[in-house]
Amino acid sequence: MALDDDISILAGAGIFREFTQDQLRLLAFGTERLRRAAGKEIYREGAAADCAFVVVAGTVALFRERDGERVVVSRLGAGAVLGELALIADTRRLTGAIAETEVELMRLNRALFQRILVEYPDAAAKLHRRLSADLASMVSRIERLAPKFS
């Protein structure tokens, strides 16, 4: 796939929507393309996370292990970003991910992403605003649900 196609895919993916074309181009240069057959693991729940994935094509199931059973918590398709927290923090995978259909993925590593944030402080500021808004929204949803569990 051409670099311009990769840039277009990244531009439509959540965490990268506010990036400029130059920033997306740098990011696209550092991506690795992967394919996984249906049923193949992408990553394991609890594993160290040092990268994120953008789904280019296909469907990925995110799951949690409960008493030896896989419980699907979400299904994601083209344009979805898996494990974006790994781009900004040293963390572990909160879910496992498996290809439900044949999938094509773009793998993005943390070191490159963080280098872009250092070189482009405006991108870091936009990301900070987005993460702050996402966190505020999550706290609001939790506050609405809290009375149901009291």
C-alpha positions in Angstrom: 0.0 0.0 0.0 1.2 3.5 -0.8 2.4 6.0 1.8 -0.5 8.3 1.0 -2.9 5.5 1.8 -1.3 4.9 5.1 -1.5 8.6 5.9 -5.2 8.6 5.0 -5.9 5.6 7.3 -4.0 7.2 10.2 -5.8 10.6 9.7 -9.1 8.9 10.2 -8.1 7.0 13.3 -9.1 8.5 16.7 -5.9 9.5 18.4 -4.3 10.8 15.2 -7.2 12.9 13.8 -5.6 16.2 15.0 -2.2 15.5 13.6 -0.9 17.5 10.6 0.0 15.9 7.3 3.7 16.2 8.1 3.2 14.5 11.5 1.1 11.7 9.9 3.8 11.2 7.2 6.4 10.7 9.9 4.2 8.3 11.8 3.3 6.4 8.6 7.0 5.9 7.7 7.5 4.1 11.0 4.6 1.8 10.8 4.8 -1.9 10.2 2.1 -3.8 8.2 0.9 -7.1 9.7 -1.7 -9.6 8.6 -3.4 -12.1 10.9 -5.6 -15.0 9.8 -9.0 -15.4 11.4 -8.6 -16.9 14.9 -5.0 -15.8 15.3 -3.9 -13.8 18.4 -2.8 -10.2 18.1 -1.9 -9.8 21.7 -2.6 -11.3 25.1 -4.4 -9.8 28.1 -1.8 -8.7 30.7 1.1 -8.7 28.3 3.5 -5.7 28.3 2.3 -3.1 25.8 4.8 -1.1 23.7 2.8 -0.4 20.6 -0.7 0.3 19.3 -2.4 -1.1 16.2 -4.7 0.5 13.6 -7.1 -1.9 12.0 -6.8 -1.4 8.2 -9.2 -4.2 7.2 -11.1 -7.0 8.9 -12.6 -7.4 12.4 -10.8 -7.7 15.7 -12.4 -9.0 18.9 -11.2 -7.7 22.3 -11.8 -10.1 25.1 -11.2 -10.7 28.8 -10.4 -14.1 30.3 -13.0 -15.2 32.9 -12.7 -18.6 34.5 -10.8 -19.9 31.5 -13.4 -18.6 29.1 -13.0 -15.7 26.6 -15.6 -13.1 27.1 -15.8 -10.7 24.1 -16.1 -7.1 25.3 -15.8 -5.3 22.0 -15.5 -5.9 18.2 -13.6 -3.3 16.2 -13.2 -2.8 12.4 -11.3 -0.6 10.0 -10.1 2.6 11.4 -10.1 1.5 15.0 -7.0 1.9 17.2 -6.1 -0.9 19.5 -4.0 -0.2 22.6 -3.5 3.5 22.1 -2.6 3.9 25.8 0.6 2.0 25.0 1.8 4.9 22.9 2.0 7.3 25.8 2.5 5.1 28.9 4.4 2.0 30.1 1.4 -0.3 30.6 0.0 -3.8 30.1 -2.8 -5.0 27.8 -6.2 -4.7 29.5 -7.7 -7.1 27.1 -6.6 -9.8 24.7 -7.1 -9.2 20.9 -7.8 -11.9 18.3 -8.6 -11.6 14.6 -12.2 -12.6 14.1 -11.7 -12.4 10.3 -8.5 -12.0 8.3 -7.2 -8.7 9.4 -4.6 -6.2 8.2 -3.0 -4.0 10.8 -0.6 -1.1 11.1 1.7 -1.4 14.1 2.9 1.8 15.6 5.7 1.9 18.2 5.8 4.1 21.3 9.3 5.5 20.7 8.4 7.0 17.4 5.0 8.4 18.7 6.7 10.0 21.6 9.5 11.5 19.4 6.8 13.1 17.3 5.2 14.6 20.5 8.6 16.0 21.5 9.3 17.4 18.1 5.8 18.8 17.7 4.6 20.3 21.0 1.4 21.5 19.3 0.5 17.8 18.6 1.2 17.0 22.3 -1.0 19.8 23.4 -3.9 18.7 21.2 -3.5 15.1 22.4 -3.5 16.4 26.0 -6.8 18.2 25.4 -8.3 15.2 23.8 -7.3 12.8 26.6 -8.5 15.3 29.2 -11.9 15.5 27.5 -12.1 11.7 27.2 -11.3 11.4 30.9 -13.9 14.0 31.9 -16.5 12.1 29.8 -15.6 8.8 31.4 -15.8 10.3 35.0 -19.2 11.8 34.1 -20.5 8.3 32.9 -19.1 6.7 36.1 -20.8 9.3 38.3 -24.2 8.6 36.5 -23.7 4.9 37.1 -22.5 5.1 40.7 -26.0 5.3 42.3 -26.9 2.0 40.7 -24.1 0.3 42.6 -24.6 2.0 46.0 
